[in-house]
Amino acid sequence: MSARRKRAAIAVCAVLAGIGLVAPAAGPAGLEGYIGVKFCNACHKSTHAEIVAAQAKTSHVFAFWAVSEQGGERKLAGDFATAPGFKQSDAAWVLGRGLRQQAYIGSDFKTLPAEWEVSTKQWRPTASADAKKECIACHTTGYDVTTGEWKDEGVTCESCHGPGANHAKSSTEQKKATAFNPKNQPPDRRAMICGRCHSRGKNPDGLPFAVGYTPGDDLTKVFTLDTTWEQGARQSQYNDLVAGKHLGAGVDCDTCHDPHGVVTGTSHQLRKPADDLCLDCHPAAKLSPAQHTPPKDCTRCHMPNGSHQFEKPKSVPEGTPHWH
């Protein structure tokens, strides 16, 4: 190839990379093979338009964002006039959409010492932590713990479908073969994709997230669940699920939740209202009539405090917080 043609080819590749039509060079260790949501959307906004549009509105996308990006769905929920020991100007980054709670990170990547509880409209004191070691891995996509860098803010396509570089640069004939689809995994492996973050535990280095985990891997090889967790505690959904009977029966997170957020009109990205989901597998005709005539609000008794263990309760005191 002549020098002139080589320069032209390089220029074309640079342009195509800029608009998301060819795979970029691999990033640093930990970011290897991640291409980013904009790259995914460049193709899939035409092949899976409904999914692309719906996923962009899910809370996962707003799991981590810069205060400078306020606008639209990115809103500061906390009342900073009453914040204990810090000002709004101290917040550089935000954890969460603010539907239930919202936490804040300073420019030094230390968490601010309280988070906002939406239901009570109050601040809840929290211990200050190194967000790059404690928080950001589960709030970003393609996180590299050694450098503190990430590919995407928020939980986007590659968090569940794995690094997309090979898929993006593969031939048309190989596209399907190079795409990781969680639907093709057994229930326990599908649940692990969610469990990498919706859980309590440690990796071998003591970090509270699964360093080195890629969707489809065996999570147990890189992450040990906390066996002393409190049922229904925040971020313990996977601990609960593993301890219960549903997962062994083939019921995993995806059975009830739509990860793409396509279904509307339900909370928690449920595929349908909670009682309807329960009755799909536990028909009313087979339920004991004393407690289930008619079936009503299954979660009040079977998911107290948000537990995903789904135990048969002996009794549930009135006023017990539940999943809804």
Buried (B, 14 or more C-beta within 10 A) or exposed (E): EEEEEEEEEEEEEEEEBEEBEBBBEEBEEBBEBBBBBEBBBBBBEEEBEEBBBBBBEBBBBBBBBEBEEEEEBBEBBBEBEEBEEBEEEBBBBBBBBBEEBBBBBBEEBBBBBBBBBBEEEEBEEEEEBBBBBBBBBBBBBBBBBEEBBBBBBBBBBBBBBBBBBBBBEBEEEEEEEBBBEBEEBEBBBBBBBBBBBBBBBBBEEEBBBBBEBBBBBEBEEBBEBBEEBEBBBEBBBBBBBBBBEBBEEEBBBBBBBBBBBBEEEBEEBBBBEBBEBBBEEBEEEEBEEEEBEEBEBBBBBBBBBBBBBBBEBEEEEEEBEBBE
